[in-house]
Structure formats: C-alpha cells, structure tokens
C-alpha cells in the first residue's frame, strides 16, 4: 500500500473532536457571526465557538483531495450543530466559505454511531474498510465492528492526530490485503 494512500471517506464527530464544547449543553442559540470573522461564532451569551486550530486546514486538505467528508454526531441539538457548521467561516482564496460546504454528508442526530455509519454506507456505497472515523468518545469505537477504522481523539483533532489516523488506516488495510479496493474506490470518486 502506498504511503500516501487515502481512504475514500473521513468522518468526524463534532463535540470535543472538531470544537471544544457540546452544542447541546454549552451553547445557547441563536448563534451569530461578527462580521466576516473566520472560524468563530458566538451564542446568545457571547460564548465563542470555533474549530480547533488545525481543523480548517484539514477540512480544506480533504476537500482538495476529493475525499468524502462526513460529520457523525449523536447530539440532541442537531439544528444547533448544523447552524454552527453553516455559520463558521473557512478561509478560501476568493472569499470565506461556510464550513458546512466542506462536508459531503451529515449524520447529526441522537443514537448509536453504528446507525450513523450504516446510513453513511447506504448513502455513499463506500465500503466500511474505506472509512476512518475520528471521535473523542471511546464508546463509539463500536464502529470498528463494521470495519471502520476508529481513531480515538480524547483531546480533539489536530494535524498529528489526523496523520496518525491515516497511518492507522493504511496499516490496517495493508494487513488485510485490501489495497486494491482503495484504488478502485478512489478512481470511481474522481
């Protein structure tokens, strides 16, 4: 397997994985931007919400690589989570873009992450073995039973955690001999 091989799908939990709070506990809607401030919005109490520092660059890298990006969150406040993704602005050469544009699929609702991934697979037809999932809660490692590579991120996602996750996925694929499947899925997405 090539050292720079990429999965077909990368999924992220939101709370304490991409940002440092629970939207269903710590945030009081409505959310709002102040001008065109990048990567920061505020709730009714002026509490800021922003992605961890490396997240905008990672999402941009995935988009530029044509990797399917999914948000998989079990929040009981899916509307607030979607509003946060819509209002957070990402840097872009022409003009800032809404972060939600960097996600191909949103599975944001209460319930088991197994349900989230079964729906992702049903919608995308991407094999589970071609998926990597970053999440701060170890209980969500249950998705590994489907064949998804689970990366525990107790302190959120940064560049090092992201690269470790890709290396873990590559290692798992090379051990199971599924490198050929990677090439087929990657080419069909282009």
N, CA, C and O of each residue as an XYZ file, in Angstrom:
760
protein
N       0.848     -1.183      0.000
C       0.000      0.000      0.000
C       0.890      1.241      0.000
O       1.884      1.314      0.722
N       0.516      2.195     -0.811
C       1.290      3.431     -0.918
C       1.247      4.215      0.387
O       0.229      4.266      1.077
N       2.385      4.822      0.699
C       2.493      5.586      1.942
C       1.564      6.798      1.963
O       1.215      7.289      3.037
N       1.164      7.283      0.796
C       0.278      8.456      0.739
C      -1.157      8.086      0.351
O      -1.956      8.963      0.022
N      -1.481      6.796      0.389
C      -2.832      6.336      0.071
C      -3.829      6.955      1.041
O      -3.536      7.103      2.227
N      -5.012      7.320      0.535
C      -6.034      7.952      1.369
C      -7.312      7.130      1.357
O      -7.624      6.471      0.365
N      -8.052      7.168      2.462
C      -9.343      6.480      2.488
C     -10.342      7.199      1.581
O     -10.119      8.342      1.182
N     -11.419      6.534      1.269
C     -12.461      7.153      0.444
C     -13.319      8.107      1.257
O     -13.874      9.062      0.712
N     -13.435      7.854      2.571
C     -14.294      8.667      3.431
C     -13.616      8.914      4.769
O     -13.080      7.992      5.383
N     -13.643     10.152      5.211
C     -13.174     10.518      6.549
C     -14.354     11.156      7.270
O     -14.966     12.101      6.771
N     -14.661     10.632      8.440
C     -15.788     11.139      9.232
C     -15.268     11.682     10.558
O     -14.290     11.194     11.124
N     -15.966     12.711     11.027
C     -15.610     13.338     12.293
C     -16.847     13.461     13.169
O     -17.927     13.812     12.695
N     -16.674     13.167     14.453
C     -17.631     13.606     15.451
C     -17.445     15.121     15.531
O     -16.459     15.641     15.008
N     -18.355     15.829     16.164
C     -18.229     17.280     16.283
C     -17.739     17.701     17.670
O     -16.648     18.255     17.806
N     -18.551     17.436     18.696
C     -18.268     17.917     20.047
C     -17.002     17.302     20.622
O     -16.864     16.080     20.683
N     -16.094     18.147     21.036
C     -14.795     17.771     21.601
C     -13.941     16.948     20.639
O     -12.974     16.304     21.047
N     -14.308     16.978     19.366
C     -13.480     16.387     18.319
C     -13.059     17.476     17.339
O     -11.876     17.604     17.025
N     -14.025     18.267     16.851
C     -13.704     19.392     15.976
C     -13.744     20.729     16.705
O     -13.091     21.686     16.287
N     -14.517     20.800     17.807
C     -14.547     22.015     18.625
C     -14.613     21.630     20.090
O     -14.876     20.473     20.417
N     -14.375     22.593     20.981
C     -14.156     22.286     22.401
C     -15.374     22.475     23.301
O     -15.271     23.058     24.380
N     -16.514     21.986     22.858
C     -17.723     22.064     23.677
C     -18.773     21.107     23.149
O     -18.622     20.521     22.077
N     -19.856     20.956     23.933
C     -21.035     20.193     23.493
C     -22.083     21.207     23.065
O     -22.491     22.049     23.864
N     -22.520     21.138     21.823
C     -23.508     22.118     21.361
C     -24.852     21.951     22.056
O     -25.627     22.904     22.129
N     -25.141     20.761     22.566
C     -26.427     20.564     23.235
C     -26.395     20.906     24.725
O     -27.426     20.852     25.394
N     -25.220     21.256     25.246
C     -25.087     21.575     26.669
C     -24.520     22.963     26.909
O     -25.024     23.706     27.752
N     -23.479     23.316     26.175
C     -22.744     24.560     26.432
C     -23.180     25.753     25.603
O     -22.758     26.876     25.879
N     -24.008     25.541     24.598
C     -24.358     26.606     23.662
C     -25.813     27.013     23.841
O     -26.697     26.164     23.957
N     -26.050     28.324     23.863
C     -27.415     28.864     23.937
C     -27.723     29.566     22.623
O     -27.234     30.670     22.383
N     -28.530     28.937     21.767
C     -28.856     29.588     20.491
C     -29.659     30.866     20.726
O     -30.248     31.039     21.793
N     -29.685     31.739     19.762
C     -29.153     31.571     18.412
C     -27.661     31.856     18.351
O     -27.091     32.521     19.216
N     -27.047     31.324     17.288
C     -25.631     31.568     17.023
C     -25.518     32.698     16.007
O     -26.399     32.887     15.168
N     -24.417     33.447     16.095
C     -24.248     34.548     15.144
C     -22.764     34.812     14.907
O     -21.905     34.521     15.740
N     -22.511     35.370     13.743
C     -21.159     35.792     13.383
C     -21.014     37.260     13.710
O     -22.000     37.992     13.798
N     -19.794     37.678     13.886
C     -19.470     39.108     13.998
C     -18.689     39.470     12.744
O     -17.491     39.202     12.651
N     -19.358     40.070     11.798
C     -18.710     40.421     10.534
C     -18.298     39.178      9.788
O     -19.035     38.192      9.764
N     -17.131     39.211      9.178
C     -16.605     38.060      8.447
C     -15.480     37.381      9.214
O     -14.552     36.842      8.611
N     -15.556     37.403     10.526
C     -14.543     36.769     11.360
C     -14.476     35.280     11.022
O     -15.493     34.587     11.059
N     -13.284     34.788     10.694
C     -13.108     33.393     10.329
C     -13.096     32.503     11.566
O     -12.577     32.869     12.621
N     -13.683     31.331     11.401
C     -13.625     30.272     12.399
C     -14.038     30.726     13.804
O     -13.445     30.288     14.789
N     -15.032     31.584     13.904
C     -15.529     31.945     15.227
C     -16.955     32.486     15.105
O     -17.244     33.366     14.294
N     -17.825     31.934     15.931
C     -19.190     32.441     16.069
C     -19.484     32.541     17.557
O     -18.690     32.104     18.390
N     -20.626     33.119     17.879
C     -20.970     33.367     19.285
C     -22.409     32.949     19.541
O     -23.268     33.039     18.663
N     -22.651     32.490     20.764
C     -24.025     32.156     21.125
C     -24.684     33.354     21.812
O     -24.097     34.434     21.885
N     -25.891     33.161     22.306
C     -26.658     34.242     22.936
C     -25.907     34.875     24.106
O     -26.062     36.069     24.366
N     -25.100     34.091     24.808
C     -24.344     34.592     25.964
C     -22.950     35.088     25.588
O     -22.122     35.334     26.465
N     -22.692     35.234     24.312
C     -21.387     35.644     23.779
C     -20.292     34.612     23.995
O     -19.110     34.951     23.933
N     -20.656     33.372     24.245
C     -19.663     32.298     24.335
C     -19.196     31.988     22.911
O     -20.020     31.735     22.032
N     -17.879     32.005     22.678
C     -17.382     31.708     21.329
C     -17.393     30.211     21.027
O     -17.230     29.379     21.919
N     -17.584     29.901     19.789
C     -17.484     28.541     19.290
C     -16.601     28.610     18.055
O     -16.847     29.408     17.151
N     -15.577     27.776     18.021
C     -14.690     27.730     16.864
C     -14.111     26.329     16.749
O     -14.087     25.570     17.717
N     -13.645     26.001     15.550
C     -12.944     24.743     15.359
C     -11.605     24.805     16.084
O     -11.059     25.886     16.303
N     -11.078     23.634     16.457
C      -9.705     23.570     16.923
C      -8.814     24.132     15.807
O      -9.189     24.105     14.635
N      -7.647     24.633     16.174
C      -6.780     25.378     15.254
C      -6.497     24.698     13.918
O      -6.527     25.363     12.882
N      -6.222     23.393     13.908
C      -5.823     22.714     12.681
C      -7.001     22.263     11.821
O      -6.799     21.874     10.671
N      -8.209     22.305     12.340
C      -9.362     21.744     11.634
C      -9.635     22.421     10.288
O      -9.844     21.705      9.309
N      -9.648     23.756     10.176
C      -9.913     24.336      8.857
C      -8.944     23.847      7.774
O      -9.368     23.548      6.657
N      -7.668     23.766      8.089
C      -6.687     23.296      7.101
C      -6.914     21.823      6.756
O      -6.753     21.426      5.602
N      -7.285     21.017      7.743
C      -7.534     19.594      7.488
C      -8.760     19.414      6.596
O      -8.737     18.606      5.667
N      -9.825     20.158      6.870
C     -11.031     20.063      6.038
C     -10.738     20.523      4.611
O     -11.246     19.944      3.651
N      -9.925     21.557      4.478
C      -9.542     22.041      3.152
C      -8.725     20.979      2.418
O      -8.945     20.730      1.233
N      -7.791     20.360      3.119
C      -6.963     19.297      2.524
C      -7.845     18.153      2.029
O      -7.647     17.656      0.920
N      -8.805     17.736      2.834
C      -9.690     16.641      2.433
C     -10.520     17.020      1.215
O     -10.671     16.224      0.288
N     -11.058     18.236      1.216
C     -11.848     18.694      0.071
C     -10.993     18.711     -1.187
O     -11.422     18.237     -2.239
N      -9.786     19.255     -1.082
C      -8.891     19.336     -2.232
C      -8.467     17.953     -2.729
O      -8.153     17.791     -3.909
N      -8.454     16.960     -1.846
C      -8.089     15.583     -2.197
C      -9.280     14.783     -2.709
O      -9.140     13.610     -3.057
N     -10.435     15.405     -2.756
C     -11.665     14.750     -3.234
C     -12.090     13.572     -2.346
O     -12.684     12.605     -2.822
N     -11.778     13.674     -1.059
C     -12.186     12.669     -0.082
C     -13.589     13.025      0.401
O     -13.882     14.191      0.664
N     -14.451     12.025      0.518
C     -15.791     12.248      1.050
C     -15.660     12.561      2.542
O     -15.061     11.779      3.280
N     -16.206     13.682      2.993
C     -16.117     14.100      4.392
C     -17.506     14.047      5.006
O     -18.473     14.556      4.438
N     -17.591     13.423      6.177
C     -18.874     13.288      6.875
C     -18.753     13.792      8.303
O     -17.699     13.691      8.931
N     -19.854     14.336      8.800
C     -19.978     14.666     10.223
C     -20.918     13.639     10.817
O     -22.022     13.437     10.312
N     -20.487     12.985     11.892
C     -21.292     11.963     12.565
C     -21.352     12.324     14.044
O     -20.408     12.083     14.797
N     -22.469     12.901     14.441
C     -22.605     13.376     15.816
C     -23.904     12.867     16.406
O     -24.938     12.870     15.738
N     -23.856     12.429     17.661
C     -25.052     11.932     18.334
C     -25.714     13.015     19.197
O     -26.403     12.692     20.164
N     -25.517     14.260     18.869
C     -26.040     15.366     19.661
C     -27.561     15.370     19.715
O     -28.234     14.929     18.784
N     -28.082     15.871     20.812
C     -29.540     16.053     20.919
C     -29.941     17.450     20.438
O     -31.098     17.846     20.573
N     -28.981     18.195     19.878
C     -29.258     19.521     19.318
C     -28.749     19.582     17.870
O     -27.853     20.367     17.556
N     -29.326     18.749     16.991
C     -28.817     18.714     15.613
C     -28.987     20.030     14.869
O     -28.160     20.366     14.021
N     -30.034     20.774     15.167
C     -30.242     22.058     14.495
C     -29.136     23.042     14.863
O     -28.645     23.775     14.005
N     -28.747     23.060     16.122
C     -27.683     23.962     16.572
C     -26.344     23.541     15.948
O     -25.560     24.395     15.534
N     -26.082     22.241     15.880
C     -24.843     21.763     15.271
C     -24.776     22.170     13.800
O     -23.733     22.624     13.327
N     -25.879     22.009     13.079
C     -25.906     22.406     11.659
C     -25.751     23.925     11.524
O     -25.076     24.412     10.617
N     -26.378     24.653     12.425
C     -26.252     26.114     12.390
C     -24.789     26.513     12.611
O     -24.287     27.414     11.939
N     -24.108     25.851     13.543
C     -22.691     26.152     13.793
C     -21.864     25.869     12.541
O     -21.027     26.688     12.159
N     -22.085     24.722     11.898
C     -21.335     24.395     10.685
C     -21.642     25.371      9.555
O     -20.770     25.673      8.741
N     -22.857     25.856      9.504
C     -23.249     26.812      8.461
C     -22.614     28.176      8.700
O     -22.191     28.836      7.751
N     -22.542     28.602      9.955
C     -22.071     29.958     10.249
C     -20.557     30.080     10.407
O     -20.010     31.165     10.206
N     -19.875     29.004     10.759
C     -18.417     29.075     10.851
C     -17.853     29.291      9.454
O     -18.199     28.569      8.518
N     -16.987     30.283      9.317
C     -16.388     30.595      8.018
C     -14.991     30.002      7.916
O     -14.207     30.020      8.865
N     -14.710     29.476      6.727
C     -13.414     28.873      6.434
C     -12.660     29.781      5.476
O     -13.269     30.411      4.612
N     -11.345     29.854      5.619
C     -10.573     30.655      4.662
C     -10.671     30.048      3.268
O     -10.710     28.827      3.114
N     -10.711     30.897      2.268
C     -10.757     30.470      0.873
C     -10.106     31.562      0.040
O     -10.250     32.740      0.367
N      -9.393     31.210     -1.031
C      -8.672     32.227     -1.809
C      -9.558     33.353     -2.355
O      -9.108     34.495     -2.448
N     -10.800     33.051     -2.713
C     -11.670     34.078     -3.286
C     -12.402     34.837     -2.189
O     -12.298     36.060     -2.101
N     -13.135     34.118     -1.360
C     -13.830     34.720     -0.216
C     -14.152     33.606      0.771
O     -14.241     32.443      0.375
N     -14.329     33.936      2.047
C     -14.601     32.899      3.049
C     -15.829     32.070      2.664
O     -16.773     32.566      2.048
N     -15.784     30.794      3.046
C     -16.888     29.874      2.764
C     -17.400     29.268      4.047
O     -16.669     29.115      5.026
N     -18.668     28.930      4.021
C     -19.294     28.259      5.151
C     -18.665     26.880      5.345
O     -18.450     26.155      4.373
N     -18.374     26.520      6.576
C     -17.759     25.223      6.870
C     -18.625     24.066      6.410
O     -18.098     23.012      6.053
N     -19.927     24.231      6.408
C     -20.810     23.126      6.021
C     -20.564     22.689      4.579
O     -20.857     21.550      4.218
N     -20.026     23.590      3.753
C     -19.707     23.248      2.364
C     -18.570     22.237      2.264
O     -18.376     21.641      1.204
N     -17.824     22.034      3.326
C     -16.697     21.117      3.330
C     -17.119     19.700      3.719
O     -16.299     18.782      3.715
N     -18.385     19.524      4.052
C     -18.923     18.214      4.433
C     -19.849     17.715      3.329
O     -20.739     18.431      2.871
N     -19.621     16.473      2.913
C     -20.459     15.869      1.879
C     -21.715     15.243      2.463
O     -22.763     15.220      1.818
N     -21.608     14.735      3.684
C     -22.729     14.054      4.324
C     -22.778     14.444      5.799
O     -21.751     14.533      6.471
N     -23.996     14.673      6.283
C     -24.206     14.989      7.699
C     -25.107     13.929      8.321
O     -26.248     13.744      7.898
N     -24.592     13.247      9.310
C     -25.370     12.308     10.121
C     -25.324     12.875     11.537
O     -24.482     12.492     12.348
N     -26.245     13.792     11.815
C     -26.239     14.529     13.080
C     -27.601     14.352     13.746
O     -28.568     15.029     13.396
N     -27.661     13.441     14.702
C     -28.896     13.139     15.422
C     -28.544     12.197     16.572
O     -27.489     11.562     16.544
N     -29.409     12.097     17.580
C     -29.125     11.190     18.705
C     -29.119      9.729     18.233
O     -29.772      9.373     17.253
N     -28.376      8.911     18.946
C     -28.382      7.482     18.649
C     -26.986      6.930     18.435
O     -25.993      7.656     18.472
N     -26.940      5.641     18.212
C     -25.695      4.905     18.067
C     -24.928      5.320     16.818
O     -25.515      5.601     15.774
N     -23.607      5.354     16.947
C     -22.771      5.643     15.781
C     -22.840      4.499     14.769
O     -22.517      4.694     13.597
N     -23.255      3.317     15.202
C     -23.470      2.233     14.241
C     -24.546      2.634     13.236
O     -24.412      2.376     12.040
N     -25.603      3.260     13.722
C     -26.669      3.743     12.832
C     -26.129      4.806     11.895
O     -26.419      4.780     10.699
N     -25.342      5.747     12.422
C     -24.755      6.789     11.591
C     -23.956      6.171     10.437
O     -24.087      6.600      9.291
N     -23.136      5.172     10.739
C     -22.278      4.589      9.709
C     -23.027      3.673      8.759
O     -22.677      3.583      7.582
N     -24.035      3.002      9.244
C     -24.860      2.199      8.320
C     -25.546      3.112      7.304
O     -25.633      2.784      6.120
N     -26.028      4.254      7.776
C     -26.664      5.210      6.854
C     -25.646      5.819      5.895
O     -25.939      6.014      4.715
N     -24.447      6.120      6.403
C     -23.383      6.628      5.528
C     -23.084      5.627      4.417
O     -22.994      5.989      3.244
N     -22.932      4.367      4.804
C     -22.634      3.317      3.821
C     -23.774      3.190      2.808
O     -23.533      3.053      1.609
N     -25.001      3.236      3.290
C     -26.164      3.129      2.411
C     -26.208      4.294      1.411
O     -26.491      4.090      0.231
N     -25.931      5.499      1.883
C     -25.976      6.687      1.019
C     -24.818      6.745      0.030
O     -25.008      7.106     -1.131
N     -23.623      6.391      0.486
C     -22.426      6.589     -0.332
C     -21.970      5.343     -1.082
O     -21.260      5.440     -2.083
N     -22.377      4.177     -0.596
C     -21.907      2.885     -1.137
C     -20.405      2.679     -0.914
O     -19.817      1.763     -1.488
N     -19.793      3.508     -0.100
C     -18.367      3.359      0.218
C     -18.216      2.220      1.224
O     -18.905      2.206      2.244
N     -17.326      1.267      0.952
C     -17.117      0.164      1.899
C     -16.620      0.684      3.251
O     -15.875      1.662      3.319
N     -17.040      0.019      4.309
C     -16.620      0.413      5.660
C     -15.099      0.428      5.781
O     -14.538      1.273      6.479
N     -14.437     -0.497      5.109
C     -12.980     -0.585      5.188
C     -12.294      0.632      4.572
O     -11.090      0.821      4.749
N     -13.040      1.446      3.860
C     -12.500      2.667      3.256
C     -12.850      3.907      4.079
O     -12.721      5.033      3.598
N     -13.292      3.696      5.322
C     -13.716      4.802      6.181
C     -12.818      4.915      7.407
O     -12.408      3.916      7.997
N     -12.523      6.170      7.775
C     -11.803      6.476      9.019
C     -12.696      7.405      9.815
O     -13.275      8.341      9.264
N     -12.812      7.147     11.118
C     -13.683      7.950     11.981
C     -12.900      8.461     13.175
O     -12.299      7.685     13.918
N     -12.914      9.784     13.352
C     -12.267     10.452     14.478
C     -13.335     10.860     15.488
O     -14.303     11.534     15.136
N     -13.157     10.448     16.751
C     -14.166     10.733     17.775
C     -13.492     10.767     19.143
O     -12.575      9.991     19.414
N     -13.958     11.676     20.003
C     -13.368     11.799     21.342
C     -13.884     10.766     22.326
O     -13.271     10.569     23.375
N     -14.992     10.100     22.024
C     -15.582      9.141     22.961
C     -15.227      7.716     22.580
O     -15.595      7.248     21.503
N     -14.517      7.029     23.453
C     -14.070      5.673     23.148
C     -15.232      4.707     22.963
O     -15.078      3.700     22.272
N     -16.388      4.980     23.556
C     -17.541      4.075     23.391
C     -17.962      3.966     21.926
O     -18.577      2.978     21.523
N     -17.630      4.983     21.137
C     -18.007      4.967     19.730
C     -17.077      4.116     18.868
O     -17.228      4.050     17.648
N     -16.122      3.472     19.517
C     -15.256      2.529     18.800
C     -16.055      1.327     18.311
O     -15.535      0.488     17.575
N     -17.318      1.246     18.720
C     -18.195      0.166     18.257
C     -18.249      0.105     16.724
O     -18.550     -0.948     16.161
N     -17.961      1.220     16.046
C     -18.000      1.228     14.578
C     -16.922      0.334     13.984
O     -17.023     -0.060     12.822
N     -15.898      0.009     14.754
C     -14.857     -0.899     14.268
C     -15.443     -2.271     13.951
O     -14.899     -2.994     13.116
N     -16.545     -2.641     14.606
C     -17.187     -3.925     14.318
C     -17.730     -3.987     12.889
O     -17.967     -5.072     12.359
N     -17.926     -2.815     12.266
C     -18.375     -2.759     10.873
C     -17.198     -2.801      9.898
O     -17.378     -3.063      8.708
N     -15.994     -2.540     10.409
C     -14.817     -2.472      9.560
C     -14.277     -1.062      9.400
O     -13.310     -0.849      8.669
N     -14.892     -0.092     10.078
C     -14.444      1.297     10.047
C     -13.203      1.417     10.933
O     -13.159      0.835     12.017
N     -12.206      2.162     10.484
C     -11.041      2.442     11.328
C     -11.417      3.562     12.282
O     -11.737      4.672     11.856
N     -11.378      3.267     13.568
C     -11.759      4.232     14.604
C     -10.503      4.844     15.208
O      -9.573      4.134     15.590
N     -10.488      6.177     15.289
C      -9.369      6.893     15.897
C      -9.892      7.673     17.094
O     -10.697      8.594     16.955
N      -9.421      7.288     18.263
C      -9.843      7.958     19.498
C      -9.088      9.284     19.612
O      -7.863      9.321     19.502
N      -9.832     10.372     19.836
C      -9.246     11.719     19.899
C      -9.660     12.401     21.198
O     -10.444     13.350     21.163
N      -9.159     11.950     22.328
C      -9.615     12.499     23.609
C      -9.358     13.995     23.770
O     -10.007     14.649     24.587
N      -8.416     14.544     22.996
C      -8.110     15.976     23.075
C      -8.429     16.705     21.772
O      -7.882     17.776     21.510
N      -9.295     16.138     20.971
C      -9.671     16.760     19.708
C      -8.705     16.428     18.591
O      -7.687     15.765     18.793
N      -9.055     16.911     17.395
C      -8.252     16.638     16.203
C      -7.265     17.773     15.954
O      -7.618     18.953     15.971
N      -6.025     17.377     15.723
C      -5.005     18.305     15.244
C      -4.254     17.577     14.134
O      -4.594     16.439     13.812
N      -3.261     18.196     13.554
C      -2.523     17.607     12.431
C      -1.911     16.264     12.812
O      -2.000     15.311     12.038
N      -1.291     16.169     13.986
C      -0.634     14.929     14.396
C      -1.638     13.795     14.560
O      -1.378     12.676     14.118
N      -2.768     14.063     15.183
C      -3.811     13.048     15.373
C      -4.349     12.606     14.010
O      -4.562     11.415     13.778
N      -4.566     13.559     13.122
C      -5.077     13.263     11.791
C      -4.105     12.350     11.035
O      -4.517     11.341     10.463
N      -2.835     12.701     11.034
C      -1.833     11.893     10.332
C      -1.710     10.512     10.962
O      -1.544      9.521     10.250
N      -1.789     10.432     12.300
C      -1.757      9.131     12.976
C      -2.949      8.286     12.546
O      -2.824      7.077     12.348
N      -4.114      8.935     12.402
C      -5.309      8.218     11.959
C      -5.149      7.646     10.563
O      -5.532      6.505     10.307
N      -4.584      8.437      9.658
C      -4.365      7.941      8.296
C      -3.362      6.787      8.298
O      -3.532      5.809      7.570
N      -2.314      6.906      9.119
C      -1.321      5.833      9.207
C      -1.952      4.562      9.767
O      -1.646      3.463      9.304
N      -2.822      4.701     10.749
C      -3.512      3.540     11.325
C      -4.381      2.869     10.274
O      -4.397      1.643     10.166
N      -5.105      3.670      9.497
C      -5.947      3.124      8.422
C      -5.087      2.387      7.388
O      -5.431      1.280      6.972
N      -3.973      2.997      6.974
C      -3.090      2.361      5.990
C      -2.561      1.031      6.518
O      -2.515      0.039      5.792
N      -2.166      1.022      7.774
C      -1.631     -0.193      8.377
C      -2.696     -1.294      8.415
O      -2.413     -2.449      8.097
N      -3.907     -0.933      8.803
C      -5.000     -1.911      8.857
C      -5.301     -2.459      7.471
O      -5.550     -3.655      7.324
N      -5.283     -1.612      6.462
C      -5.577     -2.056      5.090
C      -4.481     -2.965      4.561
O      -4.771     -3.959      3.895
N      -3.218     -2.639      4.848
C      -2.134     -3.469      4.332
C      -2.139     -4.848      4.987
O      -1.772     -5.835      4.349
N      -2.546     -4.926      6.241
C      -2.593     -6.214      6.949
C      -3.708     -7.108      6.415
O      -3.591     -8.333      6.451
N      -4.793     -6.500      5.918
C      -5.923     -7.297      5.428
C      -5.886     -7.476      3.919
O      -6.753     -8.134      3.345
N      -4.869     -6.882      3.272
C      -4.724     -7.058      1.834
C      -5.787     -6.365      1.006
O      -6.139     -6.852     -0.069
N      -6.304     -5.252      1.471
C      -7.368     -4.573      0.749
C      -6.879     -3.355     -0.023
O      -7.678     -2.478     -0.353
N      -5.608     -3.283     -0.313
C      -5.079     -2.122     -1.021
C      -5.721     -1.956     -2.391
O      -5.928     -0.826     -2.833
N      -6.043     -3.055     -3.076
C      -6.694     -2.955     -4.384
C      -8.045     -2.265     -4.304
O      -8.401     -1.498     -5.199
N      -8.796     -2.522     -3.257
C     -10.096     -1.871     -3.085
C      -9.947     -0.365     -2.949
O     -10.813      0.384     -3.402
N      -8.869      0.086     -2.336
C      -8.631      1.520     -2.178
C      -8.533      2.167     -3.548
O      -9.180      3.181     -3.806
N      -7.737      1.593     -4.416
C      -7.556      2.162     -5.749
C      -8.885      2.233     -6.500
O      -9.195      3.260     -7.104
N      -9.663      1.171     -6.470
C     -10.941      1.149     -7.188
C     -11.886      2.233     -6.694
O     -12.479      2.951     -7.499
N     -12.030      2.359     -5.378
C     -12.937      3.367     -4.819
C     -12.444      4.765     -5.126
O     -13.238      5.635     -5.483
N     -11.143      4.999     -4.993
C     -10.587      6.313     -5.235
C     -10.834      6.738     -6.682
O     -11.246      7.870     -6.938
N     -10.586      5.844     -7.609
C     -10.766      6.203     -9.026
C     -12.238      6.476     -9.340
O     -12.530      7.377    -10.127
N     -13.159      5.737     -8.757
C     -14.573      5.939     -9.081
C     -15.103      7.264     -8.542
O     -16.102      7.770     -9.053
N     -14.462      7.838     -7.524
C     -14.895      9.129     -6.991
C     -14.456     10.288     -7.875
O     -15.108     11.331     -7.892
N     -13.371     10.122     -8.603
C     -12.793     11.232     -9.386
C     -13.675     11.623    -10.553
O     -13.334     12.535    -11.306
